[in-house]
Amino acid sequence: MDMVERIIREATAKSKDGRIDQSDFLNYASTSSRYSLFTPMEASIIFHFAGRGSAEKRLALVDFAQLLDPRWKAPHEEAEIRTVSTSTGMSFVKAFLHSAYNFVQGGIAGAFGATIVYPIDMVKTRMQNQRSTVVGQMLYKNSLDCARKIFRNEGFLGFYRGLGPQLIGVAPEKAIKLTVNDLVRGRAMDPETGRIRLMWELIAGGTAGGCQVIFTNPLEIVKIRLQVQGETARVEGAVPKGAIHIVRQLGVLGLYRGATACLLRDIPFSAIYFPAYSHLKKDVFHEGYNGKQLSFLETLGSAALAGMPAAYLTTPADVVKTRLQVEARKGESHYKGLTDAFVKIYREEGFKALFKGGPARIIRSSPQFGFTLLAYEYLHKFLPYPWEEKPPQVQTALTSRQDDISRIRARNALKILLDVHGDFGRRAASFTPPLIPPGSAKLA
């Protein structure tokens, strides 16, 4: 039975939809051994009982629970034990509390990730705002030269200029992104297999990225203007201004300048990032395979690697957004909108200019989301939601602790012995075979 369970677990884990039929079971059994372990009739019997009389349909791991786990109870039986009737109002309150729980933890995780990588973000912004067509404005040769000059001219605190507005805005920004992504994925997920289609993964990520722009755009336009003040003060001798002055100067509508470019960046970024993160955990590091939990480095690696393609491929939209949101100086091109900015940057500075700050963006976004998702996962792990409803799990000897295996096997052996009829030995001892006439033995 252990071999049956191992094949079922591995076959369902490698299946695209988390379900298998008889042919999948037999194919995987034959590929996992040199010899055929099960006959078609044996597979038919397994699927007949697991499918409650219907051996033809595709079954999830939870469907085999009644065969593999002697402690298993049907979901409707557990619901009856617990008391089923929950009102619509209570369901709404539970959903609201769960979203609030995700929102708070997402905010804490976002602030943690943003603080760690803020110096890299400063370098990225300075590099993207540098115009190669203006004489005397080439202050930085590359990202390393930019970091060196910021430290020399503005000191260590110069790397954290504008961090205050970033922390105020990044908490709700990351909280909205993580909460919306979890919400949409939860609605689209198959409750039996825990699987979600790739299309819904992209929709969940894109929706999360679109929703965060409400906080992202005002936050970033203030942050960017604070970040470029250091170089403006050096070139023109301007006096640095605070965040409140910038907000008053821009007004409510001005805070959403470049919002189209922000949407063009954040929607594809999240649509790429969250599915990549999920598949790296599941397909590369095998999270959940035979109950495996990812280590600290595996979680951080999944989150950081997923951020690399997402960050670089959306760099052109980030460059345009930066140019639209920064106040143009004398001699610099003025942009009327998104399309105008794309065309002018391409004509005046070439195609490479659209990927300015790309490496710095990878170096910044990859660890930022790595530490953000790491903090988010560990906050959920150490401060779990008390009323979370988890999908049914199949717990057997293969997934139990080592000290439980011997107890489970001893209990099953005892159950077999108790099922044997009590008079079996006595009847066998008192059994007398029928007498065979001597003549019949000779005839035989």
N, C-alpha and C positions, 0 to 999 in steps of 0.2 A: 504493500500500500504506500510505503514511503516513496518508491520509484514512480508510482502513478501520480502522487502529489508533486514530486519534483518536475515531472514532464509537464503537468498541467500548469504549474506556476511559471516555468520558463517559457512555455509556448504562448501563454496569455500575455506575458511581459513583452515578448517580441512581436506580438500581433499588432497591427496598426490600430485596430479599433478595440483592443483589449479583450476580444472574444475569439473562440476557436470552435471548429466543428470536428466531426470524427476524422476526416481526412487530414486536417491540421495536426490532430493528436497523433495519428499513425505516422505521418511524415516526420514529425519532430522526434518521435520515439525511434524511428529507424535511423535518422541522422545522428542521434546522440549515442548510438551503440553500433557495433559491427554487425549485430544480429537483430532480427525483428523480435522485439520484446513482447508485443501484444498482437493477437489475431484480430481481424475485423469484428468477430463476434464478441470478443471481450470488450473492445472499444464501444460496440453498440450497447452492451449491457451497462457500461459506465455512463454513457450519455443518456440512456433510457431512464435510469434512476435520477441522474442529475437534472435532466430536463423534465422530470415529473410526467413521464409517459411519452414525451415527444423527443425522439432521438435525433431529429433532423436539424433543429435550429442551432444557431451559434450561441455559445454559452460563455458567460464571464466567470472569473475565479470565484465570485461569491455564490454562483449557482452550484458549484461543487462542494460548498461548505458542509452541506448535510451528509456528504459521503466522507469528507476528510476530517471534519472536526466533530467528535462525539458530543461536545458541549454546545454545539450550534443550535440556535433557535430561530425559527422563521421571523422575519421582520414584523409581521402582523401580530405574532404572539408576544414579542417584546413590547410592542406598542400597547397591547391590551394590558400587560402587567403594569406599565408605567402610568396608565390613564391617558386616553387619547385626546379628549376634547380640549383643543386649544382655540380660543377665539381669534378672530381676525385682528382685533385690537392688540392682543398679546403678541401675535406674529409680527405686527408692525413695530411694536416697541422693541422686540428682540432684534429685528433687522436694523433698527435705528441705533440701538446700543452697540451692536456688532460693528456697524460702520463707524461709529464714534470711537470705538476701541482701535480700529485700524487707522483712523485719521490721526489720533494722538501718537500712536507708535510710529506712523509714517513721518510725522513732523519731527519727532526726536531723532529718528534715523537720518532724515534729510539734513538737519542742522549739523549732525556729527560728520556726515560725508562732506558737506560743503566747507566746513572749517578746515578739514585736513588738506584739501586741494585748492584752497583759495589763492595761494601764491601762483600756482600754475595758471589759474584762470586770469590773473592779472597780466601775466606774460602773453597769454593768448589774445587778450583784448588789445593790448598795445601793438602787437604784431599785425592784427587785422585792420586796425585803424591807420596804419602807416601807409601813406600814398607815395607810390614810386614815381609819379609824374611830376611832383612838386620839387623844385630845386631846393636843396638844403634841408629837406624833411626826412631824409633817410637816416634816422637816428640809430636804428638797430640793424645789424647785419643778419642776425638769426636769433632764435629763441634764447640760446645761451648768452649771447651778447646782450640781449634785452634784460635778462635776469641780472647779469653782472652790473649793468648801468643803473637799474632800479635800486639795487642794494647800495651802490656807491653814492648815488645822488640823493636818494630819499631814505636810506637806512632800512633796517629790517621791517619797521612798521609800515614802510611804503608798500610792502607786499600785501598788507591787509587793509589798504585804503578802500572804503566802501563795504567793509564786512558787515557793519551794523544793519543797513537795509537788506543785505543779502540774507542774514539770519532771520530777520523779521518776515521776509517774503518766502524764503526757501522752505520753511516749516509747512505752511499751507500748500505750497506748490507741490512738494514731494508727497505730502499727505493725500492731496487730491489724486495725484497720479497713481499712487499705490492702491488707494481705496477703490477708485473707479476700475482699475485693472482687475483687482480681486473680485469686485462685484460682478462685472461682466463675465469673467471666467467662471465664477461660481454658478451663474445662471445658465451658461452654455455647456457646463460639464455633465457628462453622463454619470448619474449618481451611483451606478453599479460598478463601472470600470474606473471612474476617476479620470477618463480620457476626455480631451477636447479637440475638435477638428482645427486644422491649421488656419482655416479661414476665420474662425471665431477667435483664435489667438491673435491674429492680425487686427481684427476689429476691436478686440479688448484693448490692445496696446495703443492703437490709433485713437480710440475714444479717450483713453486716459491722457494721451499727449495733447489732444485738442482741449480738454477741460482745464488743463493746468495753465493755459495761456492767460486766463483771467488774472492770475497772480504773477505769471512769469513776465509778461510784457512791461508793466509798470516797474516791477522790481529791477529788470535788466536795464531799462533805459536810465534809471537813476544810478545803478551800479556802474554802468559803462561810463557815464559822464564823470562820476567821481574817480574812476580809474584813470581816465585820460587827462585829468587835471594836472597830474604831476609833470607830464611832458609839456603841457601847455604853459605851465608856470616857468619851465626851463627855457622854452623857445621864445615866448612872448612876454614873460614877466607878469603874467596874470595872477591875481590873488585867488587861491582855492576857495570854493564856496561849499556850503554844507548841503546835505540831502534835502532839508526843508526848503531852502532857497530854490533848488532845482525843481522840486514838486510845484512850488508856487509859480515859477517861471513857465513850466510846461502846461499846467492846467490839467483838467480831467481828460480831455480829448488828446492832449499832447502826450500823456502817459501811455497811450495806446498807439503811438506812432510806430510803424514797422510791425504791426500786429499780424499782417498777412504773411510777412517773411517769417515771423515767429511760428505761426501755424504751419508754414511750409517746412520748417525745421523740426518742430516738436512732434507732429503727427507721424512722419516717417521714422523718426528716431525711436519713439516708443513702440511703433509697429514692428520694427526690426529687433529692438532690444529685448522686450519681454518674451517673445517666442524663442529667441536664441538662448536666453538665460534658462528657460524651462527645459529646452531640449539638451543643453549642455549638462544640466543636472541629471536628467533622466537617461540620456543615450550615451554620454561620455563617462560620467562618474557613477551611473547606475544607482541613483537614489531610489530607495524603496524596493530594490531587488533583494528578495529574501529578507526583508525587514532592514536593509542597510540604511544608516543615517550618515549624511555627509559630514566630513570633518571640517574644522575651521578653514584650512587652506583650500579644500575642495569647493566650499561655498564661496569663498573670496575669489578663487580662480574662475569659477563659472560666471559670477557677476562681472568681473573685470574683463574677461575675454569677450563676453556678449557686448560690452560697450565699445569695443574697437571698431568693428564695421559700422555700427550705428552712428558713431561720432564722425568718422571720416566721410561717409557717404552724404551726410547732411551738412558738411562744412560750407558749400556754396551758399545755402540759405542763411547760414549763420554769419557769413561775411557781409551779405547784403543787409541783413538785419542790423549789424553793427554800424555800417555806413549810414543807414537811414536814421539811426537813433543818436549818432554823435553829431554835435553841432559843428558844421563845416567852418573851417578857418579861411582866411583870405587866400585866394589863389587856388583853392580846392574846388572840385566839381560839386555842384548841388544836384541832388536827385529828387525827381518829382514823385516817384513811386517805385514799386517793386520791379516792374518791367524795365523802366528807365535806368534803374540802378544796375540791373543785370547787364543791359546793353552797353552802358558807359564803362563799367568796370572791364568788360570783355574787350571793348574797342581800345581803351586807353592803356590798359595794363596787361592784357592778354589772358588766356585761359587759366594760366597758373595762379593768377591773382585770386580766382574764385576759391582756391584751396589754401590761401594764406592762413597760417596758424593751424593748419590741419594736424600736424604732428603734436603741437601743444594741446590741441583740442582732444586728441586721443589720450595723451598723457594725463590730461585733466579729467575728462569724462569717464575714462575707464576706471581709475581708482576711486573716483567720487561715487559712481554707482556701485562699484565693488563694495566699498565700505558702507554705503547707504543700505544696500540689500542685505549685507552681512548683519548690520545692526538690526534691521527689520526682522530678519529670520530669527536672530537670537533673542530679541525682545518677545517675539511670539512663543519661542521655546521656553524661556524662563518666566515669562508673565503671560501664561495662556489665558485665552478668553474662557471664563468659567462656565458659560452655557453653550459652548460650541457643540454642534451636532456633527459627529464624525461619521463617515460612511462605514458600513459593516466590514470588519476585518476577519480573515480566516486565520485563526490561531491554532496551530497544530504542533506536533513534536518538532518539525523542522524550524518553526519560528519561535518556539519557547526557549527559555533559558536552559542551559545544559543540565542543571540540577533537577529540572522538571521532566526531562525526557524519560528517565528511569521510572519515575512515579507514574507517568502516563502509560508507559508500556506495561508496568505491573498491574495497573488498574484494568487495562484492556485484556490482559491474560486472565485475571481473576473473573472478569465478566464472561469470558469464553467458558471457563470452568463452571461457573454458576449456571450457564445456559445448558450445560450437559445434564441429562436426566439423572436424578439422584439414584435410581435403581439400575443404572447402566452396568456397573461392575458386578452387582449381585446377580442380575439376570444372566450375564455372560458366564459366570461361574456355575450357575445351576442349569445351564443349557445342556441338554443331552441330544446328541445327533440321532436321527432316525436309524433304526436297525435295517441293515441291508441283508437280504437273504443270501446265503452262500452260493446258490446257483447263479444269481444275477452277476456276482463279481466275476465268475468264470466266463459267463457270456460276454462281459465287457472286454 
